[in-house]
Every structure is written in structure tokens, then in C-alpha cells.
Amino acid sequence: MTQLHTLTRHRDIQNWVTDRHGIPAIARVRNQFGEEHAQLKLSFQKRAKRQMESQDDGMSPCSWTAWLAELDRQQLALKVDPAADAFELIERREAN
């Protein structure tokens, strides 16, 4: 059985991502009304090599400070599966 963990502490999130050679990024996306908002992303070297030929997804690398500030603003947490190196961003209220 897989043990899922939900990370909310900045240091834990940053350590989990950097241990897997990941970097933070933010994509600016528009909703159905044309309003722009920030969508948090994580980019990993292994996956990036496979996606080099794909089209631009609007993802821009950013600092950890900016990424974590946006994570807090959106009240998100990082749910991780250490066995599979899988993750998803979830609402913090789901983590409780």
C-alpha cells in the first residue's frame, strides 16, 4: 500500500521538490471570463527532456519565494506519493 503525505511547510515542500531535481514555475492562464491568474507548476528534469519537443505551455521558472507566496495565497498544499515520485496540488482544507 502506498503512503501518501500532504506537505504544507515551505521547507518540506522545497526539500521534496529539489531532492527530485525539480524547480518551481508559474504559468499565467486565463479563465472563461478572460481574467488572468497564476497556476503553480513544478518542472522536473526527467520530464522536461521528454517535453522539449512539445509546444510552450506558458510555464515560467520562478524563485521559491514567489512560488511559495502564491501557494499560501491560494491556500494550497502539496500531496506527494514518495514511492512513485508523484504529486498534486490540493486545497489545504482537503489536507485536514
C-alpha positions, 0 to 999 in steps of 0.5 A, spaced: 500 500 500 502 506 498 503 512 503 501 518 501 503 525 505 500 532 504 506 537 505 504 544 507 511 547 510 515 551 505 521 547 507 518 540 506 515 542 500 522 545 497 526 539 500 521 534 496 521 538 490 529 539 489 531 532 492 527 530 485 531 535 481 525 539 480 524 547 480 518 551 481 514 555 475 508 559 474 504 559 468 499 565 467 492 562 464 486 565 463 479 563 465 472 563 461 471 570 463 478 572 460 481 574 467 488 572 468 491 568 474 497 564 476 497 556 476 503 553 480 507 548 476 513 544 478 518 542 472 522 536 473 528 534 469 526 527 467 520 530 464 522 536 461 527 532 456 521 528 454 517 535 453 522 539 449 519 537 443 512 539 445 509 546 444 510 552 450 505 551 455 506 558 458 510 555 464 515 560 467 521 558 472 520 562 478 524 563 485 521 559 491 519 565 494 514 567 489 512 560 488 511 559 495 507 566 496 502 564 491 501 557 494 499 560 501 495 565 497 491 560 494 491 556 500 494 550 497 498 544 499 502 539 496 500 531 496 506 527 494 506 519 493 514 518 495 514 511 492 512 513 485 515 520 485 508 523 484 504 529 486 498 534 486 496 540 488 490 540 493 486 545 497 489 545 504 482 544 507 482 537 503 489 536 507 485 536 514 
